[in-house]
Amino acid sequence: MVRGRCPGPWCSTEAPEAARVAAGLGGLLGPLRRAVLRATRNAEGLPDLPEAQLELLRVLSSSPEGLSPGAAATRVRVAPSTVSNLVRAMSAARLVERVRPEHDQRTVVLNASKEALNLLEPVQSR
């Protein structure tokens, strides 16, 4: 709790202990989930990519014609700025290709690279 304020709807004036426990559990669940995902990926021989990158690759691989960054953001259900940050990192890792269509050089179409599709193949088969 911050300055006596409850961080969520589970809090009430009658249950300060429950609020403290809920806040503690909330702080543990994120790292636990990431540890389980990492262990599962290692055990199955899957690529160690963040879940957001995997989700973007799934969306791009299901659209062979490519997607605009806005359309990708809509399908992944994240903000366009999040897709922009993902694409920047994934382009540097050669997982996403930015293509400018000849008919409109002002736009960009995103495609999963061949390398990304090869990484994604075992993930999609499971």
C-alpha positions as CSV (number, residue, x, y, z in Angstrom):
1,M,0.0,0.0,0.0
2,V,1.1,3.5,-0.8
3,R,0.5,6.1,1.9
4,G,-2.4,4.2,3.3
5,R,-4.2,3.9,-0.1
6,C,-5.2,0.5,-1.4
7,P,-3.8,-0.5,-4.8
8,G,-6.8,-2.3,-6.0
9,P,-10.5,-3.2,-5.7
10,W,-9.9,-6.1,-3.2
11,C,-9.1,-3.6,-0.4
12,S,-11.4,-2.5,2.2
13,T,-11.0,-0.8,5.6
14,E,-11.9,-4.2,7.3
15,A,-9.2,-6.2,5.4
16,P,-5.8,-4.4,5.5
17,E,-4.1,-7.8,5.8
18,A,-5.8,-9.1,2.7
19,A,-4.6,-6.0,0.8
20,R,-1.0,-6.6,1.9
21,V,-1.1,-10.2,0.9
22,A,-2.7,-9.4,-2.5
23,A,-0.1,-6.8,-3.2
24,G,2.7,-9.3,-2.2
25,L,1.2,-12.0,-4.5
26,G,0.9,-9.5,-7.3
27,G,4.6,-8.8,-7.1
28,L,5.5,-12.5,-7.2
29,L,3.2,-13.7,-10.1
30,G,4.9,-11.8,-12.9
31,P,8.4,-13.1,-12.2
32,L,7.0,-16.6,-11.5
33,R,5.2,-16.6,-14.9
34,R,8.3,-15.5,-16.7
35,A,10.4,-18.2,-15.0
36,V,7.9,-20.9,-15.9
37,L,7.8,-19.7,-19.6
38,R,11.6,-19.6,-19.7
39,A,11.9,-23.2,-18.2
40,T,9.3,-24.5,-20.6
41,R,11.0,-22.9,-23.6
42,N,14.3,-24.4,-22.5
43,A,12.9,-27.9,-22.0
44,E,11.1,-27.9,-25.3
45,G,14.0,-26.3,-27.3
46,L,11.9,-23.3,-28.2
47,P,13.3,-19.8,-28.9
48,D,13.8,-17.6,-25.9
49,L,11.8,-14.6,-27.2
50,P,9.6,-12.4,-25.1
51,E,5.9,-13.2,-25.4
52,A,5.1,-9.9,-27.0
53,Q,7.6,-10.6,-29.8
54,L,6.2,-14.1,-30.3
55,E,2.7,-12.8,-30.5
56,L,3.7,-10.2,-33.1
57,L,5.5,-12.9,-35.1
58,R,2.4,-15.1,-35.0
59,V,0.3,-12.2,-36.3
60,L,2.8,-11.4,-39.1
61,S,3.2,-15.0,-40.1
62,S,-0.5,-15.4,-40.5
63,S,-0.5,-12.4,-43.0
64,P,1.8,-13.2,-45.9
65,E,1.0,-9.9,-47.6
66,G,2.3,-8.1,-44.5
67,L,0.6,-5.6,-42.1
68,S,0.9,-2.0,-41.4
69,P,2.2,-1.2,-37.9
70,G,-1.3,0.1,-37.0
71,A,-3.0,-3.1,-38.2
72,A,-0.4,-5.2,-36.3
73,A,-1.1,-3.2,-33.1
74,T,-4.8,-3.8,-33.5
75,R,-4.4,-7.5,-34.0
76,V,-2.0,-7.9,-31.1
77,R,-4.2,-5.5,-29.0
78,V,-1.4,-3.2,-28.0
79,A,-0.7,0.5,-28.5
80,P,1.0,1.5,-31.8
81,S,4.0,2.8,-29.9
82,T,4.5,-0.7,-28.4
83,V,4.6,-2.2,-31.9
84,S,7.0,0.5,-32.9
85,N,9.3,-0.5,-30.0
86,L,8.9,-4.2,-30.8
87,V,9.7,-3.7,-34.5
88,R,12.8,-1.6,-33.7
89,A,14.2,-4.4,-31.5
90,M,13.1,-7.2,-33.9
91,S,14.4,-5.4,-37.0
92,A,17.8,-5.2,-35.3
93,A,17.6,-9.0,-34.6
94,R,16.6,-9.6,-38.2
95,L,13.2,-11.0,-37.2
96,V,11.0,-8.4,-38.8
97,E,11.4,-6.7,-42.2
98,R,10.0,-3.3,-43.0
99,V,9.0,-3.0,-46.6
100,R,7.9,0.2,-48.5
101,P,5.3,-0.6,-51.1
102,E,6.1,0.8,-54.5
103,H,2.6,2.3,-54.9
104,D,3.0,4.4,-51.7
105,Q,6.5,5.1,-50.3
106,R,5.0,6.9,-47.3
107,T,3.8,3.7,-45.7
108,V,5.6,0.7,-44.3
109,V,4.5,-3.0,-44.4
110,L,5.8,-5.4,-41.7
111,N,6.7,-9.0,-42.6
112,A,8.2,-11.8,-40.5
113,S,11.6,-12.6,-41.9
114,K,12.5,-16.1,-43.0
115,E,14.7,-16.5,-39.9
116,A,11.7,-15.6,-37.7
117,L,9.5,-18.0,-39.5
118,N,12.1,-20.8,-38.9
119,L,12.2,-19.8,-35.2
120,L,8.4,-19.7,-35.0
121,E,7.8,-23.1,-36.6
122,P,8.4,-25.2,-33.4
123,V,6.3,-22.8,-31.4
124,Q,3.4,-23.1,-33.7
125,S,3.6,-26.9,-33.9
126,R,3.2,-27.2,-30.1
